[in-house]
């Protein structure tokens, strides 16, 4: 049911955007108003979420311990998996953010002949890191539509990404990697029964959304050709806060923009917020110094104890009714 709802929502967005993009009077809504509104929701929602996390009390050290803690001098500790210093925490966060180190250590469990076997599982890590880096490079490449002059690193990325030029326009490696990785992650949820059992519409919807963004991007490039000069004119106008919608830009472009805008607006309220949450997680950004320092709860107050006489005064009638002895009547 979640698959149908999520797919139906994405298809509905595409149909509405296609119809709206084909009507000249509605093009400013889908080309200007919707992107601005989506970006505002993203910015406010993202900042509010991060501020809420930053204000959450963390009175104790609760880092995830995946290795030997610092103890006796002759016992080797895991400086990255169980860091006790700030340098160790920085190294752990660096590997987590840029290499997905915890996901690389993912394992799978199989029941064979009545025995439970654990084995490494790198496919999820491979698809995940391929998707994230492809998405990052594609986003950076799109800067050429919004800024002028084009930064040098964007031109370098563009040249390297399209190094295997096949025809005109060239095929970008990250486009193929992005669509392939998202498809693989979606198939994992669709065809692995254990993963499908725990999957919700909130898991399927962003995958269908990202797949739609990738496919419409490829369609714009190779099938429904759009005027790139008009697209850049609109993008530059959006970036400079002086938007204009050129004529004959193509309905497929507005479908692509609608999907991207939906992703922006949906981002702060979804599991995609792990992009900001990884930096705010006390299980990752704290050093494990529980054996080196005493950490006290700053909100702890000594409890108020009652004497037996006070206790008896509080429950005198109930104790008398139950027939319990009283020290004084």
Secondary structure, 3 states (H helix, E strand, C coil): CHHHHHHHHHHHHHHHHHHHHCCHHHHHHHHHHHHHHHHHHHHHHHHHHHHHHHHCCCCCCCCCCCCCCCCCCCCCCCCCCCCCCHHHHHHHHHHHHHHCHHHHCCEEEEEECCEEEEEECCHHHHHHHHHHHHHHHHHHHCHHHHCCCCCHHHHHHHHHHCCCCCCCCCCCHHHHHHHHHHHHHHHHHHHCHHHHHHCCHHHHHHHHHHHHHHHHHHHHHHCCCCCHHHHHHHHHHHHCCCCCCCCCCCHHHHHHHHHHHHHHHHHCCCHHHHHHHHHHCHHHHCCCCCCCCCCCCCCCCCCCCCCHHHHHHHCHHHHHHHCCCCCCC
